[in-house]
Amino acid sequence: MRIVLLGCPGAGKGTQAKILCQKYGIAHIATGDILRAEIAAKSSIGEQVSDYLKRGMLVSDDIMIAMVSKKLDASKSGWLLDGFPRTLEQAQALDAYLRKNAQKIDKVFYLAMKESAVVNRLSSRRSCSECNEVYSLSTRPPKKEGICDTCGKAVVQREDDSEATVRKRLMVYEDLTRPLVSYYRHEYEFHEIDGARDATAVTLELCTVIDGAGSSRSVA
């Protein structure tokens, strides 16, 4: 099974991706995690990535394509792409990779949200500085303020989750990433799902579509 999960920053892609990958036994290829690992390692790529993120910009296509291709090569039993592709150029590069390897995308999901809901969700998001566990001050705060429930390390607001940066990220998304919705809507089995709802309801709808028991709000 090969799935592409689309949505603006804060739409819940990471949360849903982890659940689906565990349920269906496929690899979770999350570009955000890959990039943060490079930053933590202080690699040359990590330094470039850090500069992009501080400015609320997307990482260059060349860097993203190279990193994702390595992950795809290692994921023979299926995968879910979370955070990639983010531009038409990346989508075309992915299509070229799949043709070369005699593979195809089975389903594309788009988690739709309004800008105001995204800003509220992301500005209240906090992440563990050690294990990357994600919390929400409004819906799922850590049991002890500022401390991760899982590993006991500090829970912080990521720089790219500040309100100013979130709004900049959404502007970039509208300019560069949203055209992917139109592209995938016409090229693949496409399902648009309301990402503003409770995470459990979103998961149920995603699984219903994957299991073939419903059609969601699908446009093929």
N, C-alpha and C positions, 0 to 999 in steps of 0.2 A: 504494500500500500504506500502510495506517495501522495502527500497532501501539501498544498501551499495555503498558509494562513495569512490573510491580509487584514489590515486595519491600522488606523492612525495610532500614534503613541498613546498608551493608556487605555486602549480598547479591550485589554484583557488577553492578548495573544499568548503571553508567557504562561499565565495561569491555565488556560485551556490546553495549550500545547503539552504541558507536563502531564495533565490528566489523560489526554488522548494517547500520548506515547506510552504511558504505563499500561493503559487498558488494552491497547492493540499491539504492543510489543514492537514498536518501531522507534527509530532513532530521533531524538529531539535535537535538531540543528538550529540553535538559537544564536543569531549573529551578535546580539547584545552580550551574551556570555563569552563568546569568542573574543570580542573586542576588549571586554573588561579584563580577560585573562592576559591579553597582550599588554594592556596598560600596567597591570600589576607586575608583569615580568620586566617592565621597563625596556621592552624591545624597541627596535627602530620603528617598527610598524605601530607599536603602542604609543610612542611619542607623537606620531602623526595623527593617530586616532584621537588621542587626548585633546589635541588642538582643535580638531573638527568638532568634538562634542562640546567643548567649552564655548564655541561659537554657535552652537545649535544647528550645525550643518551636517549633511549626510556624508559619510565616509566615501571616498572615491570608488568608482565602479571597479577599477583594476584591483584594488586591495580586497574588496568584498568578494569578487569573483574568484580570485586565487584561493582565498581562505575557505570559501564554501565548497569549491570543487574538491579540495582535499577531504573535507568531511563527507561529501557524497561518495567519493571513492571507497571510503571505509564503512559505508552503511549499506551493505548488500541486502539486508532483510526488509528494507523499506525505511521511509523517513517522513518527517514533518518539518517543513521550512517555516521558521518563526523569525520574521524580520528581514527576509530575503525572498524574492527580489523587492527592491524599493524604487527602481527606475525601469523604464522601458528597455534601456540598454542591458540592464541586469537580467530582465525577463528573457530577452532574446539570447543572451549568453547561456542562460539556463536551458532554453529550448535546444540550442546547439549541442550542449553537453548531453542532453537526454537522447537526442537523435544519434549522436556518436556512440552512445552506450546502449542503444536499443531499449530505452525506457520511456515512460510516459507519466504525466501527472494524472492521478485518478480523480481528485476533487480539489476545487479551490473554494475556500470559505472566506467571506468578507465580514468582519465584525464592524458594524456601522454604529457610529456615535456622533452626537452633536458636540460642537466645540465647547460649549459651556460645561457640559457634563465631563468632558475630558479634562478640562482645566481643574475642576473641582476634585476629580479623582486623583490626578497626578500630584497636585500641590499638597495633598494629604498623604501621599505615599512615602514610606520610609523603608530602607533596606539595611540588612545586616552587613557590616563592613567586612565580616569574615566569611560567612557561608552564603550570603546573598538572599537569605530568606526575606520575603516581602511582607510588609505590614501596611495597614491603613489606619491613620489616626481616627477616622470617622467610623469605620466598620470593623476593623480588626487590629486594634492597638496591641503592642506587646504587653504581657502581663505585668511586667515591671518597666516603668517608663524609661525609654532609652536603652533597654537591654534586650537582646535577642532571646526568645524562649528556647530556641534550639541549641545554641552554642554559648550563650552568655556574653557575647561580644557586643560592642556598641552598635546601636541602631541609628542610622543617620539619614539625612535627606541627600540624595544624589544631586550633584550640581545640575544635571540636566532635567531635574524634576522641579526646579524653582519655577514660579509662575511666569516670570519673564522669558525663561528659556523654553518652557512648554509652549508658550504662544509663538515663539520663533520656530520651534519644531513643527508646529501645526501649519505655519505659513509655508515652510519647506515641503511638508507633506502634500499640501494642496497643489503646489506648483509641479512637483516632480513625481510623487508617488500615486496620487489619486488617479492619474490616467491609466494606471495598471488595472483599476476596476473595470474600465471600459474594455481594455485589452483582453482580460481573462473572461469577462462576461461573454464575449463573442467567440473565444477560441477554445474554451474548456467547459466542463461541467461546473457550473458556478452557483454558489448558494450565499445569499445575503442574509445575515442574522443580526438581530438587535443586540449589540454588545453592552447596552446600558443597563440591562436587567441583572438580577441576581446571578452570580456565577453558576450556581447549580442549574438554573433554568437554561442558561446558555449551553452548558455541558450536555444536558438532556437533549436539546435540539440537535446539537452536533452529532451525538451518538445515534440519534434516530435516523439522521440522513445517512451516516456512514453504514449503518446496519441495513439500510434499504427499507426501513419501515415507514418512511415519510419523505416528503419532497422539500420540506422547509419552504422558504420564499425563494424558490430556485429559478434561475434563468440560465438555460443551457445554450 
